[in-house]
Amino acid sequence: MIRRPERPEVSRSFRWRAHCALGLLTLAAAGLTWRAVNLQLVDHGFLSSQGDARFTRVVSIPAHRGMIADRYGEPLALSTPVDSIWVNPRQIAAATEQIRRLAAALHLDPQDLEQRVTSNLDREFLYVERHLAPAEAERVKDLGIPGVYLSREYQRYYPAGEVSGQLLGFTDVDDEGQEGVELAFDHWLAGEDGEKRVIQDRYGRVVEDVESIRQARPGQDLELSIDLKLQYLAYRELKRAVLEQRARAGSLVLLDVQTGEVLAMVNQPAFNPNDRDQMQPDLYRNRAATDILEPGSAIKPFFVAAGLASGEYSDRSIIDTSPGYIKVGARIFPDEQDLGRVDIATILAKSSNVGMARIALSLAPQLIWTTLTDVGFGRVTASGFPGESAGLLSDYTHWRPIGIATMSHGYGVSVTALQLAQAYATVGALGMRRPVTLVRVEDPPPGERVLAEPVCRELLGMLESVVAAEGATGKKAAIPGYRVAGKTGTAWKATAGGYSTNLYMSVFAGVAPASHPRLAAAVVIDEPGAGLYYGGDVAAPVFAAVVGSALRLLGIPPDEAIAVPADEQPSAASLDRAPGTLARR
């Protein structure tokens, strides 16, 4: 076979193409080499930061809220760990079926969840469900839905439930105090979240902790003055009375006379702060500190205190109440019966409006006003409770005789149950007004002298007659083995255009043991509707039950027992008096 020789032009073309291809490959290799060097040396910092931005996150380290405990360390409020579900809307919106899976797992409306996600595509964080039990949240996480994440939070739990609900208040979903002690001491209880930098994988799981930016600071624990046993006791007795009397509401405050500490503060109706469905203002407000009332005859002892302080009266003074009524201006104030000439102790024991009006009208208005304000009326206490009312006490320069007479038996002035308890505690402390406190105190404050000791001793003796004297209005407040000094009060409730003649406020306030007072309490029953309405019938038994049990639980020794013969107990018939004499009880 004869081979033809290659043509010179073909050989040259091949070599040229080969050289071109080799040159291109060489340039490509050089370009790749240069790019690799550039990425590793020149752009390394930029690329590293971009990578970190995609996989490194600064996450919060939640700090739990401080515990609230009673005076003996029993927990009243504590924080429990929970998990919240959140999503990255951009990630989860790409798969609609995954939104439905998530909604089914959380028992949510799929359409509602889809609308929430798709309307927040410009965000990277969206809460879907807050405060799930960790086990339930873990089941949602195990579904492996892209864009779904968990974050650890804390939720408040109240072991005593409704027993202390209105006192403690509650926190919101972000664990910030909203009412009660939780709000008043939020700055103390709230912790400060920490931060750390972590590396996460594409599913948002933490792969590695990189560094700690700021340590979490837990909230500080708070020890209240409340005695949980007494709180339960007061709650039980108040609830029983409100139910038996078919009352609209009720409040009770129990104070330590020697320290000013609140040992119990309860209200009815109550609410359970663990049940968010009960978060209604009418239920969660602390009526004992926020609601005002006209106290009726429960204010009479402080007019007597003004009279004793003036030097014009003593426990031996005789007041003429004849003919059983007194006319002031156009108003006539009657007594149930003409008591004639009686001492001041009898005026208090029988709750004589005529006798009190004569005493009040004989005193300088400024002296009365000073006495009332000094014991705490017309001003907030030092408790610091959010929303506490100062009550209503007008300046004495605006008083007229008819107003003074009306005020002397408990109308035209408004107080809170907390103020009333503090005023009686001041008398029990022999004239030393101590600041009311919700926090346990180690060293009792010295207090401020607002009444002379001899005045208080005389007044305590008179107030004992309200409970011990024959035919007195407060006999149902008697505590076997202890002497009680206190006063009943009943008032018509103010309505639009005047006073209702069938809606009542029943009150009893006092101290025990009278020989050396340790406890002061005020009981308020709002609108009793079971037939009885006098403070001596409705509120006084609650005082006896709560204070009597508290004295025994605290180991306070009894003083001279008060003998209350059975035949001297008032009958049901004698208690059904005409509404016209209401203010005297």
C-alpha positions in Angstrom: 0.0 0.0 0.0 1.3 3.3 -1.0 1.1 6.1 1.7 0.5 9.6 0.6 2.7 12.2 2.1 1.0 14.8 4.5 0.5 18.1 3.1 2.5 20.8 4.8 -0.5 23.1 5.4 -2.5 20.4 7.3 0.4 19.7 9.7 0.9 23.4 10.5 -2.9 23.9 11.2 -2.9 21.0 13.7 0.0 22.2 15.6 -1.5 25.7 15.8 -4.7 24.4 17.3 -2.8 22.2 19.7 -0.8 25.2 20.9 -4.0 27.3 21.3 -5.7 24.6 23.4 -2.6 24.2 25.5 -2.4 27.9 26.0 -6.1 28.1 27.0 -5.6 25.3 29.5 -2.6 27.0 30.9 -4.4 30.2 31.3 -7.3 28.4 33.0 -5.0 26.7 35.4 -3.3 30.0 36.2 -6.6 31.6 36.7 -7.8 28.9 39.1 -4.5 29.0 40.9 -4.8 32.8 41.3 -8.4 32.5 42.5 -7.5 29.9 45.0 -4.6 32.0 46.3 -6.9 35.1 46.4 -9.6 33.2 48.3 -7.2 31.8 50.8 -5.1 34.9 51.4 -6.8 38.0 50.2 -10.5 37.3 50.8 -10.2 34.9 53.7 -11.4 37.3 56.3 -14.5 38.3 54.3 -15.4 34.8 53.4 -14.9 33.6 57.0 -17.2 36.3 58.3 -19.8 35.4 55.7 -19.7 31.8 56.7 -19.9 32.7 60.4 -22.9 34.9 59.6 -24.7 31.9 58.2 -23.9 29.4 60.9 -22.9 31.4 63.9 -25.6 33.0 66.1 -25.8 35.0 69.3 -28.4 33.3 71.4 -30.1 34.4 74.6 -29.5 32.5 77.9 -32.8 33.0 79.8 -32.6 33.9 83.4 -35.3 32.7 85.8 -37.3 35.1 88.0 -36.7 35.1 91.7 -38.9 33.0 93.9 -41.5 34.6 96.2 -41.8 32.8 99.6 -43.8 33.4 102.8 -42.1 34.4 106.0 -41.1 30.7 106.7 -39.8 30.0 103.2 -42.9 28.3 101.8 -43.0 29.0 98.1 -45.7 31.3 96.9 -44.5 31.9 93.3 -41.7 30.2 91.4 -40.5 29.9 87.8 -40.7 26.6 85.9 -38.8 25.9 82.6 -40.9 25.7 79.5 -40.2 25.8 75.7 -41.6 28.1 73.1 -42.0 27.2 69.4 -40.8 29.7 66.8 -40.3 29.6 63.0 -38.3 31.3 60.3 -41.2 32.3 58.0 -38.9 32.4 54.9 -37.8 28.8 55.5 -41.2 27.2 56.4 -43.2 29.1 53.8 -41.6 27.2 51.0 -43.4 24.1 51.9 -47.1 24.6 52.6 -47.7 21.0 53.7 -45.2 21.5 56.5 -47.2 24.4 57.9 -50.2 22.1 58.1 -48.1 19.5 59.9 -47.0 22.0 62.4 -50.5 23.3 62.9 -51.8 19.8 63.5 -49.1 19.1 66.1 -49.9 22.3 68.0 -53.7 22.0 67.6 -53.8 25.3 65.7 -56.0 26.4 62.8 -53.9 25.6 59.6 -55.3 28.5 57.6 -54.6 30.9 60.5 -51.0 29.7 60.9 -50.4 29.9 57.2 -51.7 33.5 57.1 -49.4 34.4 60.0 -46.4 32.9 58.3 -47.0 34.3 54.8 -47.7 37.8 56.2 -44.3 37.9 58.0 -41.9 36.8 55.3 -39.7 39.8 55.9 -38.9 38.5 59.4 -36.6 35.7 60.5 -38.3 35.1 63.8 -42.0 34.5 64.6 -43.4 32.9 67.7 -46.0 30.2 67.0 -46.7 28.8 70.4 -45.5 30.0 73.8 -44.8 28.1 77.0 -45.2 24.4 76.1 -44.1 21.7 78.4 -40.6 20.6 77.4 -41.8 17.0 76.5 -44.5 18.4 74.2 -42.2 20.9 72.6 -39.6 18.1 72.0 -42.3 16.0 70.1 -42.9 19.0 67.8 -39.1 19.3 67.3 -38.8 15.6 66.4 -41.1 16.2 63.4 -38.0 17.6 61.7 -39.9 20.4 60.0 -37.4 22.9 58.4 -37.5 26.4 59.9 -39.1 25.3 63.2 -37.1 26.0 66.3 -37.3 25.8 70.1 -36.3 28.4 72.7 -36.1 27.9 76.5 -38.2 30.2 78.7 -39.7 30.3 82.2 -43.3 30.4 83.3 -44.6 31.5 86.7 -46.3 29.0 88.9 -48.3 29.8 92.1 -48.6 26.8 94.4 -51.3 28.4 96.6 -53.5 29.2 93.6 -56.4 31.5 94.4 -55.6 31.7 98.1 -52.9 34.3 97.4 -53.8 35.2 93.8 -54.9 38.9 94.3 -52.0 39.5 96.7 -49.3 38.1 94.5 -50.7 39.2 91.1 -49.2 37.6 88.1 -46.7 38.0 85.2 -47.3 38.2 81.5 -46.1 35.8 78.8 -42.7 37.4 78.9 -42.5 36.8 82.7 -42.8 40.5 83.6 -44.8 41.5 86.7 -48.3 42.9 85.8 -50.2 43.1 89.1 -49.7 42.8 92.9 -46.4 41.8 94.5 -45.1 40.7 91.1 -45.4 44.2 89.8 -44.5 46.0 93.0 -41.2 44.1 93.3 -40.6 43.5 89.6 -37.2 45.2 89.7 -36.1 42.8 92.5 -37.5 39.6 91.1 -36.7 40.1 87.4 -33.5 38.4 86.2 -31.2 39.6 83.4 -30.8 37.3 80.4 -27.3 36.3 79.3 -25.9 35.9 75.8 -23.6 33.4 74.1 -22.2 32.9 70.6 -22.9 29.4 69.1 -22.5 27.5 65.8 -25.7 26.0 64.5 -26.3 23.6 61.7 -28.7 24.1 58.9 -31.6 22.9 61.1 -30.8 25.5 63.8 -29.4 22.9 66.2 -26.5 24.1 68.3 -23.3 22.3 67.3 -20.8 24.1 69.4 -20.6 26.9 72.0 -18.1 29.4 70.8 -18.0 32.0 73.6 -19.9 33.5 76.5 -20.8 37.1 75.9 -22.7 37.8 79.1 -23.6 35.6 82.0 -27.3 35.3 82.9 -28.2 36.9 86.2 -31.2 35.2 88.0 -33.7 37.3 89.8 -33.5 37.7 93.6 -35.8 35.8 95.9 -38.3 37.7 97.9 -39.5 36.8 101.4 -42.9 38.2 102.2 -44.4 38.9 105.7 -47.3 36.6 104.8 -47.8 33.5 106.9 -49.2 31.0 104.4 -51.0 29.0 107.2 -52.8 32.2 108.3 -53.4 33.1 104.6 -55.2 29.8 104.1 -57.1 30.2 107.3 -58.3 33.7 106.5 -59.2 32.7 102.9 -61.3 29.8 104.2 -63.2 31.8 106.7 -63.8 34.7 104.5 -65.0 32.5 101.6 -67.3 30.6 104.0 -68.9 33.9 105.2 -69.3 35.3 101.7 -71.1 32.1 100.6 -73.3 31.8 103.7 -74.3 35.4 103.6 -74.7 35.4 99.8 -72.5 38.5 99.7 -71.2 40.3 96.6 -67.6 40.4 97.9 -65.4 40.5 100.9 -61.9 41.4 102.2 -59.8 40.6 105.3 -56.5 42.1 106.4 -54.5 40.7 109.4 -51.6 42.7 110.7 -48.9 42.2 113.3 -49.4 45.1 115.7 -45.7 45.1 116.9 -44.1 45.2 113.4 -46.7 46.4 110.9 -46.3 43.2 108.8 -49.2 41.9 106.8 -49.7 38.4 107.9 -52.7 37.7 105.7 -54.6 39.6 103.0 -57.5 37.8 101.3 -60.4 38.7 99.1 -63.6 37.2 97.6 -64.3 36.5 94.9 -60.8 35.2 94.1 -59.0 34.1 91.0 -56.3 31.5 90.2 -53.3 33.1 88.6 -52.3 29.7 87.1 -55.4 29.9 85.0 -55.0 32.6 82.3 -58.6 32.4 81.4 -59.5 34.1 84.7 -57.5 37.2 84.0 -60.4 39.7 84.5 -59.9 43.0 86.3 -63.0 42.4 88.5 -61.4 39.2 89.8 -57.7 40.0 90.1 -57.8 43.4 91.8 -56.8 43.3 95.5 -60.0 44.8 97.0 -58.4 45.1 100.5 -56.0 47.7 99.2 -57.8 49.3 96.2 -61.5 49.4 97.0 -62.8 52.1 99.3 -65.8 52.0 101.6 -67.6 54.2 104.1 -66.8 52.3 107.3 -69.9 53.1 109.3 -69.5 53.0 113.1 -66.1 51.4 112.8 -64.7 54.9 112.6 -66.3 56.0 115.9 -63.3 55.0 118.1 -61.1 57.6 116.4 -63.5 60.4 117.1 -63.4 59.3 120.7 -59.6 59.3 120.5 -59.8 62.9 119.3 -62.0 63.7 122.3 -59.7 62.0 124.8 -56.7 63.8 123.2 -58.4 67.1 123.6 -58.5 66.7 127.4 -62.2 67.5 127.4 -63.3 63.8 127.8 -62.1 60.8 129.6 -63.4 57.2 130.2 -65.5 58.6 133.0 -67.2 61.3 131.0 -71.0 61.2 130.8 -72.8 62.2 127.6 -76.5 63.0 127.6 -78.1 61.3 124.6 -81.7 62.4 125.5 -84.2 62.5 123.9 -82.8 59.7 121.7 -82.1 61.9 118.6 -80.2 65.0 117.7 -81.0 67.5 115.0 -78.1 69.1 113.1 -79.3 71.6 110.5 -82.1 70.0 108.6 -81.1 66.4 109.5 -82.2 64.3 112.4 -79.9 61.5 113.6 -81.8 59.0 115.8 -80.7 56.3 118.2 -82.5 53.0 118.4 -83.6 53.9 121.9 -83.1 56.8 124.3 -80.0 55.8 126.3 -80.2 58.9 128.5 -77.0 59.9 130.3 -74.3 57.3 129.6 -70.5 57.0 129.6 -68.4 56.9 126.4 -67.9 53.1 126.7 -71.6 52.6 126.5 -71.9 55.0 123.6 -69.3 52.7 121.7 -70.9 49.5 123.0 -74.4 50.6 121.9 -73.1 52.5 118.9 -75.0 55.6 119.7 -75.1 58.1 116.9 -76.4 60.8 119.2 -73.6 60.4 121.6 -71.0 60.4 118.9 -72.4 63.5 117.2 -72.4 65.4 120.5 -68.7 64.5 121.0 -67.7 65.3 117.5 -69.6 68.7 117.4 -67.9 69.8 120.6 -64.4 69.3 119.2 -62.3 71.5 116.9 -62.5 70.2 113.3 -58.8 70.5 113.0 -58.2 68.2 115.9 -60.5 65.6 114.4 -58.9 65.9 111.0 -55.4 65.6 112.6 -56.4 62.5 114.5 -57.9 60.8 111.5 -54.9 61.6 109.2 -52.4 60.6 111.9 -53.8 57.1 112.1 -53.6 56.8 108.3 -57.0 57.8 106.9 -56.8 59.9 103.7 -53.3 58.6 102.7 -51.8 55.5 101.2 -50.0 53.1 103.6 -46.3 52.3 103.1 -47.1 48.9 101.7 -46.2 50.0 98.1 -49.0 47.8 96.7 -49.8 48.9 93.1 -53.1 50.7 92.8 -53.5 51.2 96.5 -56.2 53.8 97.3 -55.7 56.7 99.7 -59.4 56.8 100.5 -61.3 60.0 100.8 -61.0 62.5 103.6 -61.6 66.1 102.8 -59.8 69.0 104.4 -61.3 70.2 107.7 -61.6 73.7 106.3 -64.5 72.4 104.1 -66.4 70.8 107.0 -69.8 72.0 108.2 -71.6 70.8 111.4 -73.9 68.5 109.5 -70.9 67.0 107.7 -69.1 66.5 111.0 -72.1 64.7 112.6 -72.5 62.5 109.5 -68.8 61.7 109.5 -68.8 60.7 113.2 -70.9 57.7 112.4 -69.0 56.7 109.3 -70.4 58.5 106.3 -68.7 61.2 104.2 -65.3 59.5 104.7 -64.0 56.5 102.7 -61.2 54.1 103.7 -59.7 50.8 102.5 -59.7 47.6 104.6 -55.9 48.0 104.8 -56.2 51.5 106.2 -58.7 50.4 108.7 -56.5 47.6 109.9 -53.6 49.9 110.2 -55.6 52.4 112.2 -56.7 49.8 114.7 -53.1 48.4 114.8 -51.9 51.9 115.8 -54.3 51.9 118.7 -53.1 48.4 119.7 -49.5 49.6 119.5 -50.5 52.3 122.1 -50.3 55.2 119.7 -47.2 54.1 117.6 -48.1 54.1 113.9 -45.8 51.6 112.1 -45.5 51.4 108.3 -47.5 48.6 106.8 -45.1 46.2 105.0 -45.6 43.2 102.8 -41.9 42.1 103.3 -40.7 40.3 106.4 -38.8 42.5 108.7 -36.1 41.3 111.1 -36.0 44.4 113.2 -39.4 46.1 113.8 -39.3 49.8 112.9 -39.7 52.2 115.9 -42.7 53.8 114.3 -44.1 57.3 114.8 -46.1 58.3 117.8 -49.4 59.7 116.7 -51.6 59.1 119.8 -50.7 59.4 123.5 -50.3 56.1 125.3 -52.9 57.0 128.0 -55.4 57.8 125.3 -54.9 54.4 123.6 -55.2 52.5 126.9 -58.5 54.3 127.8 -59.8 53.6 124.3 -58.8 49.9 124.4 -60.8 49.6 127.6 -63.8 51.2 126.0 -63.5 49.0 122.9 -63.5 45.9 125.1 -67.0 46.8 126.1 -68.1 46.6 122.5 -67.5 42.8 122.7 -68.0 42.1 126.3 -70.7 44.4 127.6 -74.3 43.2 127.9 -76.3 44.0 124.8 -73.2 45.3 123.0 -73.0 45.1 119.2 -69.8 43.1 118.9 -70.5 40.1 121.1 -69.9 37.6 118.2 -66.3 38.8 118.0 -65.5 37.3 121.4 -62.7 34.8 121.4 -62.7 32.3 124.4 -59.6 32.8 126.5 -58.7 36.2 125.0 -59.9 39.7 125.5 -60.9 41.5 122.3 -61.1 45.2 121.6 -62.9 46.2 118.5 -65.8 48.0 116.8 -68.6 47.0 114.5 -69.7 49.0 111.5 -72.6 48.9 109.0 -73.3 51.4 106.3 -75.7 51.9 103.5 -73.9 51.8 100.2 -73.8 54.9 98.1 -75.7 54.8 94.8 -76.4 57.3 92.1 -78.4 60.1 93.7 -78.0 59.0 97.3 -77.8 55.8 99.5 -79.4 52.5 98.9 -81.6 51.3 101.8 -81.2 47.6 101.0 -77.5 47.4 100.1 -75.1 47.3 103.0 -71.4 47.2 103.9 -70.7 45.2 107.0 -67.5 45.8 109.0 -65.7 44.7 112.1 -62.2 45.8 113.1 -60.3 45.2 116.2 -57.2 43.9 118.1 -56.4 41.0 120.4 -55.4 40.2 123.1 -56.6 43.5 124.5 -54.3 43.4 127.5 -51.2 43.3 125.2 -52.4 43.6 121.5 -50.5 41.4 119.0 -52.9 41.1 116.1 -55.1 43.6 114.4 -57.7 42.7 111.7 -60.3 44.3 109.6 -63.1 42.3 108.0 -65.4 43.8 105.3 -68.4 42.0 103.8 -69.9 43.7 100.8 -73.7 43.5 100.2 -74.7 40.5 102.4 -77.9 39.1 101.0 -79.0 36.3 103.3 -81.0 38.4 105.7 -78.4 39.6 108.2 -76.4 42.7 107.4 -75.1 44.3 110.7 -71.4 44.2 111.1 -71.8 42.5 114.5 -73.7 39.6 112.8 -71.8 39.2 109.5 -68.2 40.4 110.0 -67.6 39.9 113.7 -67.8 36.1 113.5 -65.2 36.0 110.8 -62.9 38.2 113.0 -63.4 35.8 115.9 -62.7 32.7 113.8 -59.6 34.1 112.0 -58.0 36.0 114.9 -58.8 33.3 117.4 -57.1 30.6 115.3 -54.2 32.9 114.5 -53.6 33.6 118.2 -53.4 29.9 118.9 -51.3 29.0 115.9 -48.8 31.7 116.8 -48.6 30.6 120.4 -49.7 33.9 121.8 -50.7 33.2 125.4 -54.3 34.1 126.4 -55.2 36.9 128.8 -58.2 37.0 131.0 -61.0 35.1 129.4 -64.2 36.9 128.5 -67.3 35.2 129.8 -70.1 35.3 127.3 -73.1 33.4 128.9 -75.3 31.7 126.4 -78.4 33.6 127.6 -76.7 36.9 126.7 -76.1 35.9 123.1 -78.4 38.0 120.8 -81.2 36.1 119.2 -82.0 36.2 115.5 -85.2 38.1 116.2 -83.4 40.9 118.1 -80.9 41.3 115.3 -83.6 42.0 112.7 -83.8 45.8 113.4 -85.3 48.5 111.3 -83.1 49.9 108.5 -83.6 53.4 109.9 -81.2 52.5 112.8 -78.6 50.9 110.5 -75.7 53.4 111.0 -75.5 52.5 114.7 -74.3 49.0 114.0 
